[in-house]
Amino acid sequence: MGSTDKTPDQINPISSNVDPWKERIIIPTLLAGIAGGAVGLISKHRKVIGLSQISATYAKNLAIVTGCYCGAREFTRVNRIGKPDDLLNSLIGGIGSGAILGRLHGGPVAAVRYSIMFAVVGTLADYAILNLKPEISKLTERKESWFEMPEWSPIRVLDEEALTAKRAREEQIFRSVHNLKKEES
């Protein structure tokens, strides 16, 4: 088989993995930043440090941690030529990113602690997300609205026939009320 018979993915297997990196790195990082900002809003330190400063600090720190973890996980996936849902990538990425951030934050002892913590928390989060993806896709695949009124609810969506009958009843009630007012005066 000549090199001209190969698809672009066979020539450069990394090129097929570059496109969804935004979904696996950028989006989780942004969501983590938003979550960190929300945690800052309810932090006990908001009165002392200031609401905006503590929210920004929490948002920045959680976004940095998530970005490092997701980047290390994707780096591992590309180097192992693995699948995105391989939890071994999460474990190795968590160990690597935890070691780097722990070393920067508190030395060799912190590097070991952060490695273990990032590996466990990151792998558990990825496992939970993998298990929730089918449930989320079931919700988004529904062609009906995402919110349905229960059967016992008095609120109903009327079709054209029922809407016409309702308007006729309302007009009849309106005429009878106005006829009573004319008789009273």
N, C-alpha and C positions, 0 to 999 in steps of 0.2 A: 504494500500500500504506500503510495507516494505521499509527500507532504501536502500536495495539492488536493488530495482526497479527504483531508481532515477538516473537521468543522473548526470554527474559531475557538470554541470551548476546549477542543482537544489540543490545539496548538498552545493556547495560554489558558490553563484552567482557572487562574485567578481572575481573569477578566469577567467571567460569569458571576463571580462572587462580589464584584465591586458595586454593582447597582443597588442592592438592598442594604448596604451598610448604613444608609441614613435611617432606615427603619430599626436597625439593631443597635445603633450608637446614638444618633442625634435625638430621636424621639424619646428614648428612655432618659437621656440626660436632661432634656427640657422638662419632662414630666417630674423628674426628681427635683429639679430646681423649683418648680411650682409647689411641689409637696413640701420642700424645705421652707419656702416662704410662708406657707400655711402653718407649718409647725412654729415658725417664728412669731406668727400672730397670736398664738396661745401660750407662748413661752413665759415662764415665770420671770425671766430677765428683761422683759419688754419695758417694765416700768423704770428700771435702773438704767439700762443702756439706751433705750429708745426703741419704739416700735419699728420704725423703718430700718434702723441699723441692724437690729437683731434679726429681722426678717431677711434682709439682704445677706447677712452673714450665714444664716442657716441655708438659704437658697444656694448661695455660692458653694458652700462646703458640700452639700449633698449632690450638687451638680458635678463638682470635681470628682468626688468619690465614684459616682455612677459613670461618669465619662471614662475615668481610668479603668474601672472594672469592665465596662462594655468594650472598650478599646482593646484591653488585654485579652478578653474572651474572643473577640474577632481576630486578633493577631494570631492567637493559638489555633483558631479554626482554619484560617488560611494556611498556616504553616503545616498543620496536620492534614490538610485537604479533607476536612471533615464536614459533616452536615451541620446546619444551624441548630438543630435540636439535640445535638450530642452533649450530654451533661458533663462529659469529661473535659470538654472545652471550658465549661463554666468553672469546674474545679481548678484546672490549671490556670485559667485567667484570674480567678480569685486569689490563688496563692501568689501569683506574680504581682498583681496590682497591690495586694495587701502588703507584700514585702517592700515594695518601692515606697508606698505612702507611709507605712510604719517606720521605715528607716529614716525618711525625711522628718517624720513627726517626733520620734522618740528614741531612736537608736536601735541596736540589734535586738534587744528584748521586745521592743514594740513591733519590730518587723515580724517576729514569730507570731505574736498575738494577733496582729492585723492580718497576717497570711491565713491563719486558721479562721478568724472571724469572717473575712471576705470570702473564703472558699465555702464555708458553711452557709452563710446568709445568701451569697450570690447563687449558689447551686440550688438552694431551697426556693429562692425566688424564681429562678428559671424553670424549675420543676413545676411550681404552682402555675406559672404562666402557660407552660406547655399543656397542662391539664385543663386550664380555663379556656384556651383558644377554641376548642370545639363548641363549648357552651356559648361563648361570645358570638361565634359565627352562626350558631343556630338563631340567636336573637336578631342578628343583622340580616339573615336570609329571609325572614318573614316578610311577606309582601304586604301584610296588613300593618296597621299602625302599631307602634311599640306599646301603646297603652290601650287596653280594652276595658270598657266598663263592665263590672260584674252583672250577672243576670238579675240580681235583686235590686239594682240601682234604678231609681225612677227616671234617670236621664237616659234618653234614647236618641239615636240618630235616625231621623225619619227619611223614608224614601219619598218620591214625588207624590204618590197616591196618599200616603199618610199625611204629608205636609198640606196637601190641598184640603183634605178633610179637617185638619186642625184649623186652617184659616177660615173655613166655612163655619165651624163652631164658634170661633172667636168673633166673627162678624155677627152671628146670631146673638151672642151674648152682648155685644156692643149695642146692637139695635134695641134689645130688650131693656138694657140699662138706660139708654137715652129715651125710650118711650116712657119708662117709669118717671124720669126726671121731668118730662113734659107734663105728665098727668099731675105731679105734685105741685107744679107752679101754676 
